Amino acid sequence: MLSLYFVHGNFCGQHRSLHGSSPAMAVGVSKALHDMEWTSV
């Protein structure tokens, strides 16, 4: 359950300090914001 919290925080959550992008987008792991329904990266 804890891993779902981190996935949501890193891939789904927009952060004001990153100008609306997610931490995963900031480091180049993902190119788009995801919701909890996504199945592939």
MDTraj code that builds the backbone (N, CA, C; nanometers):
import mdtraj as md
import numpy as np

residues = "MET LEU SER LEU TYR PHE VAL HIS GLY ASN PHE CYS GLY GLN HIS ARG SER LEU HIS GLY SER SER PRO ALA MET ALA VAL GLY VAL SER LYS ALA LEU HIS ASP MET GLU TRP THR SER VAL".split()
xyz = np.array([
    [0.0818, -0.1188, 0.0000],
    [0.0000, 0.0000, 0.0000],
    [0.0863, 0.1254, 0.0000],
    [0.1964, 0.1201, 0.0691],
    [0.2860, 0.2352, 0.0735],
    [0.3443, 0.2659, -0.0638],
    [0.3682, 0.1625, -0.1431],
    [0.4232, 0.1852, -0.2771],
    [0.3254, 0.2613, -0.3657],
    [0.1955, 0.2387, -0.3493],
    [0.0966, 0.3144, -0.4266],
    [0.1002, 0.4624, -0.3919],
    [0.1267, 0.4934, -0.2675],
    [0.1392, 0.6323, -0.2248],
    [0.2564, 0.6990, -0.2972],
    [0.3697, 0.6310, -0.3069],
    [0.4865, 0.6884, -0.3735],
    [0.4673, 0.6978, -0.5243],
    [0.4018, 0.5997, -0.5843],
    [0.3722, 0.6076, -0.7280],
    [0.2835, 0.7276, -0.7553],
    [0.1808, 0.7454, -0.6739],
    [0.0914, 0.8588, -0.6937],
    [0.1659, 0.9902, -0.6757],
    [0.2483, 1.0001, -0.5762],
    [0.3217, 1.1234, -0.5505],
    [0.4227, 1.1569, -0.6587],
    [0.4862, 1.0566, -0.7167],
    [0.5910, 1.0807, -0.8153],
    [0.5412, 1.0888, -0.9582],
    [0.4327, 1.0214, -0.9917],
    [0.3872, 1.0180, -1.1292],
    [0.2550, 1.0914, -1.1523],
    [0.1727, 1.1069, -1.0492],
    [0.0388, 1.1631, -1.0682],
    [0.0236, 1.3036, -1.0105],
    [0.1029, 1.3378, -0.9130],
    [0.0840, 1.4645, -0.8436],
    [0.1572, 1.5807, -0.9081],
    [0.0884, 1.6905, -0.9268],
    [0.1508, 1.8131, -0.9751],
    [0.2081, 1.8885, -0.8562],
    [0.3274, 1.9399, -0.8713],
    [0.3926, 2.0117, -0.7628],
    [0.4161, 2.1565, -0.8040],
    [0.3794, 2.2484, -0.7152],
    [0.3966, 2.3914, -0.7452],
    [0.5424, 2.4294, -0.7613],
    [0.6309, 2.3688, -0.6846],
    [0.7730, 2.4027, -0.6938],
    [0.8347, 2.3559, -0.8253],
    [0.7685, 2.2626, -0.8930],
    [0.8169, 2.2136, -1.0231],
    [0.7353, 2.2709, -1.1372],
    [0.6646, 2.3789, -1.1124],
    [0.5840, 2.4501, -1.2122],
    [0.4769, 2.3611, -1.2746],
    [0.4099, 2.2829, -1.1927],
    [0.2969, 2.2026, -1.2378],
    [0.3323, 2.0653, -1.2911],
    [0.4588, 2.0279, -1.2907],
    [0.4944, 1.8942, -1.3370],
    [0.5150, 1.8018, -1.2176],
    [0.5232, 1.6740, -1.2454],
    [0.5452, 1.5762, -1.1397],
    [0.6956, 1.5560, -1.1214],
    [0.7375, 1.5004, -1.0090],
    [0.8799, 1.4724, -0.9899],
    [0.9362, 1.3782, -1.0967],
    [0.8571, 1.2818, -1.1409],
    [0.9032, 1.1905, -1.2460],
    [0.9263, 1.2651, -1.3774],
    [0.8433, 1.3637, -1.4066],
    [0.8626, 1.4446, -1.5272],
    [0.9861, 1.5325, -1.5131],
    [1.0133, 1.5818, -1.3942],
    [1.1271, 1.6709, -1.3716],
    [1.2604, 1.6002, -1.3959],
    [1.2688, 1.4717, -1.3642],
    [1.3946, 1.3993, -1.3848],
    [1.3984, 1.3248, -1.5178],
    [1.2912, 1.3315, -1.5969],
    [1.2895, 1.2715, -1.7299],
    [1.2445, 1.1273, -1.7364],
    [1.1861, 1.0747, -1.6303],
    [1.1381, 0.9360, -1.6302],
    [1.0054, 0.9245, -1.7041],
    [0.9244, 1.0270, -1.6985],
    [0.7924, 1.0274, -1.7609],
    [0.7743, 1.1567, -1.8392],
    [0.6970, 1.1501, -1.9466],
    [0.6728, 1.2692, -2.0279],
    [0.5349, 1.3289, -2.0058],
    [0.4502, 1.2611, -1.9291],
    [0.3135, 1.3097, -1.9074],
    [0.2690, 1.2782, -1.7654],
    [0.1732, 1.3567, -1.7174],
    [0.1103, 1.3253, -1.5894],
    [0.0194, 1.2053, -1.6083],
    [0.0172, 1.1182, -1.5124],
    [-0.0657, 0.9981, -1.5198],
    [-0.1711, 1.0028, -1.4107],
    [-0.2753, 0.9228, -1.4294],
    [-0.3694, 0.9010, -1.3212],
    [-0.3516, 0.7564, -1.2758],
    [-0.4255, 0.7130, -1.1797],
    [-0.4067, 0.5789, -1.1262],
    [-0.4615, 0.4698, -1.2182],
    [-0.5144, 0.5059, -1.3343],
    [-0.5670, 0.4079, -1.4292],
    [-0.4645, 0.3676, -1.5357],
    [-0.3478, 0.4307, -1.5429],
    [-0.2514, 0.4006, -1.6485],
    [-0.1871, 0.2648, -1.6282],
    [-0.1566, 0.1983, -1.7408],
    [-0.1021, 0.0638, -1.7339],
    [0.0375, 0.0528, -1.7929],
    [0.0782, 0.1472, -1.8775],
    [0.2129, 0.1405, -1.9355],
    [0.2771, 0.2787, -1.9289],
    [0.4071, 0.2794, -1.9277],
    [0.4813, 0.4065, -1.9185],
    [0.5308, 0.4457, -2.0535],
])
top = md.Topology()
chain = top.add_chain()
for i, resn in enumerate(residues, 1):
    res = top.add_residue(resn, chain, resSeq=i)
    for name in ("N", "CA", "C"):
        top.add_atom(name, md.element.get_by_symbol(name[0]), res)
traj = md.Trajectory(xyz[None], top)
